[in-house]
Amino acid sequence: MVNITYGLISSSSNAASDATINPYGTDMIVLQDDDSTLAPFDAGDIGWILTCTALVWLMIPGLGYLYSGLVRRKNALSLLFLCIVALAITSFQWWFWGYSLVYSETGGVFLGNLDNFCFMGVLGRAVPETNNKLPEIVFATYQMMFACLVPAIVLGAACERSRVLPAMVWVFCWTTLVYDPLAHWIWSSNGWAFKWGVYDYAGGIPVEIASGIGGLAYSYFIGKRRGYGTERILYKPHNVGHVILGTVLLWVGWLGFNAGSTFAANLKAAMAAFNTNLAGSVGGIVWMILDFRLERKWSVVGFCTGAIAGLVAITPAAGFVGTPAAALIGLVAGACSNLATRLKVSMRVDDPMDVFAVHALAGAIGTFMTGLFAQASVAANDGYAVVEGGWLDRNFAQLYKQIAWIAVGTGWTFVVTYIIMFLINLVPGLHFRADDEAQVVGMDEVEHDEFVADYAWFHRDIEDSWHARAVMAQNQRGSEEEKSSTGPGSGAVTTGVHPVPDEEDRRGRPVDPKEMQKRGRGEGGVHEDDMEMAELDQAEEQRMRR
């Protein structure tokens, strides 16, 4: 229990023995643990940060919808699930020891301790990282959303070939050994990067580069998808509507992500929100124009991807730079990330969600440009921050600090991520990569036996769908023979393909005859893995014969 009252401290001292409290004020006044100091908290600031907490939470299902829309439908539900389960696992980890490892009051320069293990003592203490403007429970809850988002971003690299169980184990280990140290270094008042004076407003390294480089290491370790480099994976997103929905949820959440990182409802929060929206808008337009240059089409997916690249890049800079710099950051990030999507070919890595180009590279661009365009006057819009600024303020040494921070974050993330995956993969039953058959059938059916939509009548069951196509081919041959035997003048009417009205899949759902006709003619609706389905069916038939 804490001693709480509402009012306004009207005296110059916050000492409990000397303070005078006006009962008509609206501040929440909390007696601190030392029983000698009162901490006034503005109810508007608390309400604003709790609202931002909810906005950042929405980014996680938004990320899931974005990923699920970009992949083939047989893997869509798996990515949605990985994002949501990452939220649940990291929430537990943050309560268990994550928060204490990052923000414990008596932590060291490298990592915190377990003083706040299982949230012990986390309630009404005024947090110095917020200039004592928030009670600790509000601050801890808001920061938990950041921790939950990062491993979910990384798991885009698990697309279409990663098993679920080892990925869930990985989330807990990775958050503890990669995210927590990075966050402590830059955001805890005890961290070495914070003390050194590095500028990273809302997570250029612990959020963006950590997720992008972590995804790169995940992709390298797990290997390429079956059929990589062939036409079998040259597919378009199965649901662009989900891509748009995911982008919208991410964009809205990003306003709370950056504007809430001021920890108060003030001018700096408003500036961060405006910069965030501006950089995302410019990034989307630039990416879309670059794609139009090649395709002569206005790509919706390209616009959404560019917007995310702009949002990523402005994350470390939103509270330090003015609006012209925000627009420039969005432009550079959108252009560079677009061109960098081709790097994965020369890097020989299968990165289907472009996590490296959109998160790691854009995050590095934003962190670097913060060292160029950070302004002391912008940072001071919260009323208390004092920084020396970047090159615009003739603080030339700041750029070197930013570059060093990028290098440290990149190296730490890649090496530790790869080691974690190597060790988990040695445990029996926790190998990351799904076998070839699972990749052909789809992770949704193999890992969940559930689907993002009911398309069973279309192409879910390997045996029956292949059997249906065989029947269609046989009927078509019979139809052609009938047509040739009757002759052109006989008046006989042929349909070309005889539907099989009683055809059902393994789950008892009828196969649509019109769809079967389309399959017989080779028109739309043919699944991208028909050849692989046939191979598996033949292999199964051979096993049955043996």
C-alpha positions as CSV (number, residue, x, y, z in Angstrom):
1,M,0.0,0.0,0.0
2,V,1.1,3.6,-0.7
3,N,-0.1,6.8,0.9
4,I,-2.0,8.7,-1.8
5,T,-3.9,11.9,-1.8
6,Y,-5.1,14.4,-4.4
7,G,-4.5,18.1,-4.4
8,L,-1.7,20.5,-5.3
9,I,1.6,21.1,-3.5
10,S,1.6,24.8,-3.0
11,S,4.8,25.1,-1.1
12,S,8.3,25.2,-2.6
13,S,9.3,22.0,-0.8
14,N,8.2,18.5,-1.5
15,A,9.4,17.3,1.9
16,A,6.5,15.5,3.6
17,S,7.1,17.4,6.8
18,D,7.1,20.8,5.2
19,A,4.8,20.5,2.1
20,T,1.5,22.4,2.0
21,I,-1.2,20.6,0.0
22,N,-4.1,22.5,-1.6
23,P,-7.0,20.0,-1.6
24,Y,-8.6,21.6,-4.7
25,G,-5.8,20.5,-7.0
26,T,-6.0,17.5,-9.3
27,D,-2.5,16.1,-8.9
28,M,-2.0,12.6,-7.5
29,I,0.4,13.0,-4.6
30,V,2.2,9.9,-3.5
31,L,4.4,9.5,-0.4
32,Q,7.6,7.9,-1.5
33,D,9.3,4.8,0.0
34,D,11.6,6.9,2.2
35,D,8.5,8.3,3.9
36,S,10.0,11.8,3.7
37,T,9.3,13.0,0.2
38,L,6.0,13.6,-1.7
39,A,5.9,13.0,-5.5
40,P,3.1,14.9,-7.4
41,F,1.9,13.2,-10.6
42,D,-0.2,15.0,-13.2
43,A,-3.4,13.0,-14.0
44,G,-3.2,14.2,-17.6
45,D,0.3,12.8,-18.1
46,I,-0.7,9.5,-16.6
47,G,-3.8,9.3,-18.8
48,W,-1.8,10.2,-21.9
49,I,0.9,7.5,-21.3
50,L,-1.8,4.9,-20.6
51,T,-3.4,5.8,-23.9
52,C,-0.1,5.5,-25.7
53,T,0.3,2.1,-24.0
54,A,-2.9,0.9,-25.7
55,L,-1.8,2.4,-29.0
56,V,1.5,0.6,-28.9
57,W,-0.3,-2.7,-28.0
58,L,-2.3,-2.3,-31.2
59,M,0.9,-2.4,-33.2
60,I,1.5,-6.1,-32.4
61,P,-1.7,-7.4,-34.0
62,G,-1.2,-4.8,-36.7
63,L,2.2,-6.4,-37.4
64,G,0.6,-9.8,-37.5
65,Y,-1.9,-8.7,-40.1
66,L,0.8,-7.1,-42.2
67,Y,2.9,-10.3,-42.2
68,S,0.0,-12.6,-42.8
69,G,-1.1,-10.5,-45.8
70,L,2.3,-10.6,-47.3
71,V,2.8,-14.4,-47.3
72,R,1.0,-17.3,-49.0
73,R,-2.4,-18.1,-47.4
74,K,-1.2,-21.5,-46.2
75,N,1.2,-19.7,-43.8
76,A,-0.9,-16.6,-42.9
77,L,-2.3,-17.8,-39.6
78,S,1.0,-19.0,-38.4
79,L,2.5,-15.5,-38.5
80,L,-0.5,-13.9,-36.9
81,F,-0.2,-16.4,-34.1
82,L,3.6,-15.9,-33.7
83,C,3.0,-12.1,-33.2
84,I,0.3,-12.6,-30.6
85,V,2.1,-15.3,-28.7
86,A,5.3,-13.2,-28.7
87,L,3.2,-10.5,-26.9
88,A,2.1,-13.0,-24.3
89,I,5.5,-14.6,-23.7
90,T,7.3,-11.2,-23.4
91,S,4.6,-9.9,-21.1
92,F,5.4,-12.7,-18.7
93,Q,9.1,-12.2,-19.2
94,W,8.8,-8.5,-18.5
95,W,6.9,-9.2,-15.3
96,F,9.2,-12.0,-14.3
97,W,12.6,-10.3,-14.6
98,G,12.7,-8.2,-17.8
99,Y,11.7,-4.9,-16.2
100,S,14.1,-5.4,-13.3
101,L,17.0,-6.2,-15.7
102,V,16.4,-3.0,-17.6
103,Y,15.3,-0.4,-15.1
104,S,16.1,-1.5,-11.6
105,E,17.1,1.6,-9.7
106,T,20.5,0.2,-8.5
107,G,21.5,-1.5,-11.7
108,G,25.0,-1.3,-13.2
109,V,26.2,0.2,-16.5
110,F,25.8,-3.1,-18.4
111,L,22.6,-4.6,-16.9
112,G,20.2,-4.2,-14.1
113,N,19.7,-6.5,-11.1
114,L,16.7,-8.4,-9.7
115,D,15.6,-5.9,-7.1
116,N,12.3,-5.6,-8.9
117,F,12.0,-9.4,-9.6
118,C,8.3,-10.2,-10.3
119,F,7.5,-6.4,-10.0
120,M,8.4,-6.3,-6.4
121,G,8.2,-2.7,-5.3
122,V,6.9,-1.5,-8.6
123,L,4.1,0.9,-7.9
124,G,4.3,4.6,-6.9
125,R,8.0,5.5,-7.1
126,A,8.8,8.5,-9.2
127,V,10.9,7.3,-12.1
128,P,14.0,9.4,-12.8
129,E,14.0,8.4,-16.5
130,T,10.7,10.4,-16.8
131,N,12.0,13.4,-14.9
132,N,9.9,12.1,-12.0
133,K,6.7,12.7,-13.9
134,L,5.3,9.2,-13.8
135,P,4.7,6.6,-11.1
136,E,6.7,3.4,-11.8
137,I,3.8,1.1,-12.5
138,V,2.7,3.4,-15.4
139,F,6.2,3.6,-16.8
140,A,6.8,-0.1,-16.5
141,T,3.5,-0.9,-18.3
142,Y,4.3,1.4,-21.2
143,Q,7.8,0.1,-21.6
144,M,6.5,-3.5,-21.6
145,M,4.8,-2.8,-24.9
146,F,8.1,-1.9,-26.5
147,A,9.6,-5.1,-25.3
148,C,6.7,-7.1,-26.7
149,L,6.9,-5.6,-30.1
150,V,10.5,-6.2,-30.9
151,P,10.6,-10.1,-31.0
152,A,7.3,-10.1,-32.9
153,I,9.1,-8.0,-35.7
154,V,12.0,-10.5,-35.7
155,L,9.7,-13.4,-36.2
156,G,8.8,-12.1,-39.7
157,A,12.1,-13.9,-40.6
158,A,10.4,-17.2,-39.5
159,C,8.1,-16.9,-42.5
160,E,6.9,-20.2,-44.0
161,R,9.7,-22.4,-42.6
162,S,10.0,-22.1,-38.8
163,R,8.4,-24.4,-36.2
164,V,6.3,-22.7,-33.5
165,L,7.7,-24.4,-30.3
166,P,11.3,-23.4,-30.7
167,A,10.3,-19.9,-31.8
168,M,8.3,-19.5,-28.5
169,V,11.3,-20.6,-26.4
170,W,13.5,-18.3,-28.5
171,V,11.3,-15.3,-27.7
172,F,11.9,-15.6,-23.9
173,C,15.6,-16.1,-24.3
174,W,16.1,-13.4,-26.9
175,T,14.2,-10.8,-25.0
176,T,16.3,-11.5,-21.9
177,L,19.8,-11.6,-23.6
178,V,19.4,-9.2,-26.5
179,Y,16.6,-6.7,-25.9
180,D,17.0,-6.2,-22.2
181,P,20.8,-5.3,-22.3
182,L,20.3,-2.9,-25.3
183,A,17.4,-1.1,-23.6
184,H,19.3,-0.8,-20.3
185,W,22.3,0.7,-22.0
186,I,20.4,3.5,-23.6
187,W,17.2,4.1,-21.6
188,S,18.2,3.4,-18.0
189,S,19.8,6.3,-16.2
190,N,22.5,3.8,-15.2
191,G,23.3,2.6,-18.7
192,W,26.7,3.3,-20.3
193,A,25.2,4.7,-23.6
194,F,22.8,7.0,-21.7
195,K,25.7,8.3,-19.6
196,W,27.9,8.7,-22.7
197,G,25.3,11.0,-24.3
198,V,24.0,8.9,-27.2
199,Y,20.8,10.1,-28.8
200,D,18.1,7.4,-29.3
201,Y,14.7,8.9,-28.6
202,A,12.4,5.9,-28.9
203,G,14.5,2.9,-30.0
204,G,16.6,3.1,-33.1
205,I,18.9,0.4,-31.7
206,P,16.9,-1.6,-29.1
207,V,13.8,-1.7,-31.3
208,E,14.7,-1.2,-34.9
209,I,18.2,-2.4,-35.4
210,A,17.7,-5.2,-32.8
211,S,14.7,-6.5,-34.7
212,G,16.2,-6.1,-38.2
213,I,19.6,-7.6,-37.4
214,G,17.9,-10.3,-35.2
215,G,15.7,-11.1,-38.2
216,L,18.8,-11.3,-40.4
217,A,20.5,-13.8,-38.0
218,Y,17.3,-15.8,-37.7
219,S,17.1,-16.0,-41.6
220,Y,20.7,-17.1,-41.9
221,F,20.4,-19.8,-39.2
222,I,17.1,-21.3,-40.4
223,G,18.1,-21.3,-44.0
224,K,16.2,-20.6,-47.2
225,R,12.6,-21.7,-47.9
226,R,12.1,-24.8,-50.0
227,G,12.2,-23.7,-53.7
228,Y,14.0,-20.5,-53.0
229,G,15.3,-19.0,-56.2
230,T,12.7,-20.7,-58.3
231,E,9.3,-19.7,-59.6
232,R,7.7,-21.6,-56.7
233,I,8.1,-18.7,-54.3
234,L,7.6,-15.9,-56.8
235,Y,4.2,-15.1,-55.5
236,K,2.3,-11.9,-54.7
237,P,0.8,-11.2,-51.3
238,H,-2.3,-13.3,-50.7
239,N,-4.3,-10.5,-49.0
240,V,-3.4,-6.9,-49.7
241,G,-6.3,-5.8,-47.5
242,H,-4.5,-7.3,-44.5
243,V,-1.4,-5.5,-45.5
244,I,-3.3,-2.2,-45.5
245,L,-5.0,-3.0,-42.2
246,G,-1.7,-3.9,-40.6
247,T,0.0,-0.8,-41.8
248,V,-2.8,1.4,-40.5
249,L,-2.6,-0.2,-37.1
250,L,1.1,0.2,-37.0
251,W,0.9,3.8,-38.1
252,V,-1.6,4.7,-35.5
253,G,0.4,2.8,-32.8
254,W,3.6,4.6,-33.9
255,L,2.1,7.9,-32.9
256,G,1.8,6.6,-29.3
257,F,5.1,4.9,-29.6
258,N,7.0,8.1,-30.3
259,A,4.8,10.8,-28.8
260,G,4.5,8.8,-25.6
261,S,8.3,8.5,-25.2
262,T,8.3,12.1,-23.8
263,F,6.5,10.6,-20.8
264,A,4.2,13.7,-20.6
265,A,1.5,15.5,-22.6
266,N,3.6,18.5,-23.8
267,L,5.0,20.3,-26.8
268,K,7.7,17.7,-27.3
269,A,5.0,15.0,-27.6
270,A,3.2,17.0,-30.2
271,M,6.4,17.6,-32.2
272,A,7.2,13.9,-32.0
273,A,3.8,12.9,-33.3
274,F,3.9,15.3,-36.2
275,N,7.5,14.2,-37.1
276,T,6.4,10.6,-37.0
277,N,3.4,11.1,-39.4
278,L,5.5,13.3,-41.7
279,A,8.4,10.8,-42.1
280,G,6.0,7.9,-42.6
281,S,4.1,9.8,-45.3
282,V,7.2,10.8,-47.2
283,G,8.7,7.4,-46.9
284,G,5.6,5.8,-48.4
285,I,5.4,8.2,-51.3
286,V,9.1,7.8,-52.2
287,W,8.9,4.0,-52.1
288,M,5.8,4.0,-54.3
289,I,7.4,6.3,-56.9
290,L,10.5,4.2,-57.1
291,D,8.4,1.1,-57.7
292,F,6.4,2.9,-60.3
293,R,9.6,3.7,-62.1
294,L,10.1,0.0,-62.7
295,E,6.6,-1.5,-62.8
296,R,4.5,1.4,-64.2
297,K,1.9,0.5,-61.5
298,W,1.1,2.3,-58.2
299,S,1.9,-0.4,-55.7
300,V,-0.2,-0.4,-52.6
301,V,2.2,-2.9,-50.9
302,G,5.1,-0.6,-51.9
303,F,3.5,2.4,-50.3
304,C,2.8,0.5,-47.1
305,T,6.4,-0.8,-46.9
306,G,7.8,2.7,-47.6
307,A,5.6,4.2,-44.9
308,I,6.9,1.7,-42.4
309,A,10.5,2.4,-43.4
310,G,9.9,6.1,-42.8
311,L,8.3,5.4,-39.4
312,V,11.2,3.2,-38.4
313,A,13.8,5.9,-39.4
314,I,12.1,8.7,-37.4
315,T,11.9,6.6,-34.3
316,P,15.3,7.5,-32.8
317,A,15.0,11.1,-34.0
318,A,11.4,12.2,-33.4
319,G,12.0,14.1,-30.2
320,F,15.3,15.6,-31.3
321,V,14.8,17.0,-34.8
322,G,12.6,19.7,-36.5
323,T,10.1,19.0,-39.2
324,P,12.3,19.6,-42.3
325,A,14.8,17.0,-40.9
326,A,11.9,14.6,-40.3
327,A,10.8,14.9,-44.0
328,L,14.4,14.3,-45.1
329,I,14.8,11.3,-42.9
330,G,11.7,9.8,-44.3
331,L,12.9,10.4,-47.9
332,V,16.3,8.9,-47.4
333,A,15.0,5.9,-45.5
334,G,12.3,5.2,-48.1
335,A,14.8,5.4,-51.0
336,C,17.6,3.5,-49.4
337,S,15.4,0.7,-48.0
338,N,13.8,0.3,-51.3
339,L,17.1,-0.1,-53.1
340,A,18.4,-2.4,-50.3
341,T,15.7,-5.0,-50.8
342,R,17.9,-6.3,-53.6
343,L,20.8,-6.8,-51.3
344,K,19.4,-10.1,-49.9
345,V,20.3,-11.7,-53.3
346,S,24.0,-10.8,-53.0
347,M,23.8,-11.5,-49.2
348,R,22.5,-15.0,-50.0
349,V,19.8,-14.8,-47.4
350,D,16.1,-15.5,-47.6
351,D,14.4,-12.5,-45.9
352,P,10.8,-12.7,-47.2
353,M,9.5,-9.8,-45.1
354,D,12.6,-7.5,-45.8
355,V,13.1,-7.2,-42.1
356,F,16.7,-6.2,-42.7
357,A,16.1,-3.5,-45.3
358,V,13.0,-2.0,-43.6
359,H,14.1,-2.2,-39.9
360,A,17.8,-2.6,-39.6
361,L,18.9,-0.3,-42.4
362,A,16.2,2.3,-41.8
363,G,16.9,2.2,-38.1
364,A,20.6,2.8,-38.8
365,I,19.8,5.7,-41.1
366,G,17.6,7.4,-38.5
367,T,20.1,6.9,-35.8
368,F,22.9,8.3,-37.9
369,M,20.9,11.3,-39.1
370,T,19.9,12.1,-35.6
371,G,23.6,12.9,-35.0
372,L,23.4,15.3,-37.9
373,F,20.1,17.1,-37.3
374,A,19.4,16.9,-33.5
375,Q,18.7,20.3,-32.1
376,A,19.0,21.4,-28.4
377,S,16.0,23.7,-28.9
378,V,13.7,20.9,-30.1
379,A,14.8,18.5,-27.3
380,A,14.0,21.2,-24.8
381,N,10.3,21.4,-25.8
382,D,9.5,19.1,-22.8
383,G,10.7,21.9,-20.5
384,Y,13.6,20.0,-18.9
385,A,15.8,18.1,-21.4
386,V,19.3,19.6,-21.9
387,V,21.3,18.2,-24.8
388,E,24.1,19.6,-26.9
389,G,22.5,18.9,-30.2
390,G,24.1,17.4,-33.3
391,W,26.0,18.9,-36.3
392,L,23.4,21.6,-36.8
393,D,24.3,22.9,-33.3
394,R,28.0,22.4,-34.1
395,N,28.4,19.4,-31.8
396,F,30.4,17.4,-34.3
397,A,31.5,14.7,-31.9
398,Q,27.9,13.5,-31.6
399,L,28.0,11.8,-34.9
400,Y,30.8,9.5,-33.8
401,K,28.8,8.5,-30.8
402,Q,25.8,7.6,-33.0
403,I,28.0,5.5,-35.3
404,A,29.6,3.7,-32.4
405,W,26.1,3.0,-31.0
406,I,25.0,1.5,-34.3
407,A,28.0,-0.7,-34.5
408,V,27.7,-2.0,-30.9
409,G,23.9,-2.7,-31.3
410,T,24.4,-4.5,-34.6
411,G,27.3,-6.7,-33.4
412,W,25.7,-7.6,-30.1
413,T,22.3,-8.5,-31.7
414,F,23.7,-10.6,-34.5
415,V,26.2,-12.6,-32.4
416,V,23.9,-13.3,-29.4
417,T,20.9,-14.1,-31.6
418,Y,22.9,-16.7,-33.6
419,I,24.3,-18.2,-30.4
420,I,20.8,-18.4,-28.8
421,M,19.4,-20.2,-31.9
422,F,22.4,-22.6,-32.1
423,L,21.9,-23.7,-28.5
424,I,18.1,-24.0,-28.7
425,N,18.4,-26.0,-31.9
426,L,20.6,-28.6,-30.0
427,V,17.7,-29.5,-27.7
428,P,15.8,-32.5,-28.9
429,G,12.4,-31.5,-30.2
430,L,13.4,-27.8,-30.6
431,H,14.9,-27.7,-34.0
432,F,13.8,-24.6,-35.8
433,R,13.4,-25.6,-39.4
434,A,10.3,-27.3,-40.6
435,D,10.8,-30.2,-43.0
436,D,10.1,-30.0,-46.7
437,E,6.7,-31.7,-46.4
438,A,5.5,-29.2,-43.8
439,Q,6.7,-26.3,-46.0
440,V,4.7,-27.6,-48.9
441,V,1.5,-28.3,-46.9
442,G,1.8,-25.0,-45.1
443,M,2.6,-24.1,-41.5
444,D,-1.0,-23.4,-40.7
445,E,-2.1,-27.0,-41.2
446,V,1.1,-28.6,-39.8
447,E,1.5,-26.5,-36.7
448,H,-2.1,-25.4,-36.0
449,D,-4.6,-27.4,-38.1
450,E,-6.4,-24.1,-38.3
451,F,-6.6,-21.5,-41.1
452,V,-6.8,-17.8,-41.5
453,A,-9.9,-18.3,-43.7
454,D,-12.0,-21.3,-44.7
455,Y,-10.7,-22.2,-48.2
456,A,-11.0,-26.0,-47.6
457,W,-13.1,-26.4,-50.7
458,F,-10.4,-24.6,-52.7
459,H,-7.2,-26.4,-51.9
460,R,-6.6,-27.7,-48.4
461,D,-6.4,-31.4,-48.5
462,I,-3.5,-32.8,-50.5
463,E,-5.0,-36.2,-51.3
464,D,-8.5,-35.1,-52.3
465,S,-7.5,-31.9,-54.2
466,W,-5.0,-33.9,-56.2
467,H,-7.6,-36.6,-56.8
468,A,-10.0,-34.0,-58.0
469,R,-7.6,-32.7,-60.5
470,A,-6.9,-36.2,-61.7
471,V,-10.7,-36.8,-62.2
472,M,-11.0,-33.5,-64.0
473,A,-8.2,-34.4,-66.4
474,Q,-9.8,-37.8,-67.1
475,N,-13.2,-36.3,-67.7
476,Q,-11.7,-33.7,-70.0
477,R,-10.0,-36.4,-72.1
478,G,-13.3,-38.3,-72.3
479,S,-15.1,-35.2,-73.4
480,E,-12.6,-34.6,-76.2
481,E,-13.0,-38.2,-77.3
482,E,-16.8,-37.8,-77.3
483,K,-16.6,-34.6,-79.3
484,S,-14.3,-36.2,-81.9
485,S,-16.6,-39.3,-82.3
486,T,-19.8,-37.3,-82.8
487,G,-18.3,-34.9,-85.3
488,P,-19.0,-31.2,-85.7
489,G,-22.3,-31.6,-87.3
490,S,-24.0,-34.1,-85.0
491,G,-25.5,-31.4,-82.8
492,A,-24.2,-33.0,-79.7
493,V,-23.5,-30.6,-76.8
494,T,-20.4,-31.0,-74.8
495,T,-19.2,-29.0,-71.7
496,G,-15.5,-29.6,-72.1
497,V,-15.3,-30.7,-68.4
498,H,-17.7,-32.8,-66.5
499,P,-18.0,-31.6,-62.9
500,V,-17.9,-34.0,-60.0
501,P,-20.8,-32.8,-57.9
502,D,-20.3,-35.3,-55.1
503,E,-16.5,-34.6,-54.6
504,E,-15.8,-33.8,-51.0
505,D,-12.6,-33.0,-49.2
506,R,-11.4,-34.9,-46.1
507,R,-13.4,-32.7,-43.8
508,G,-16.7,-33.3,-45.6
509,R,-17.0,-30.0,-47.4
510,P,-18.1,-30.1,-51.0
511,V,-15.6,-29.1,-53.7
512,D,-17.1,-26.3,-55.9
513,P,-17.7,-27.7,-59.4
514,K,-17.1,-24.3,-61.0
515,E,-13.8,-24.1,-59.3
516,M,-12.9,-27.6,-60.5
517,Q,-13.7,-26.5,-64.0
518,K,-11.3,-23.6,-63.6
519,R,-8.7,-25.9,-62.4
520,G,-9.2,-28.2,-65.4
521,R,-8.8,-25.3,-67.8
522,G,-5.8,-24.0,-65.9
523,E,-7.6,-20.7,-65.0
524,G,-7.1,-18.8,-61.7
525,G,-7.5,-20.6,-58.5
526,V,-4.6,-23.0,-59.1
527,H,-2.6,-23.1,-55.9
528,E,1.0,-22.0,-56.1
529,D,2.2,-25.4,-54.8
530,D,0.4,-27.7,-57.2
531,M,3.6,-29.2,-58.5
532,E,4.8,-29.8,-54.9
533,M,1.4,-31.3,-54.0
534,A,1.8,-33.7,-56.9
535,E,5.3,-34.7,-55.8
536,L,4.1,-35.4,-52.2
537,D,1.1,-37.4,-53.5
538,Q,3.3,-39.6,-55.6
539,A,5.7,-40.1,-52.7
540,E,2.8,-41.1,-50.5
541,E,1.5,-43.5,-53.1
542,Q,4.9,-45.2,-53.4
543,R,5.1,-45.5,-49.6
544,M,1.6,-47.1,-49.5
545,R,2.6,-49.6,-52.2
546,R,5.7,-50.6,-50.3
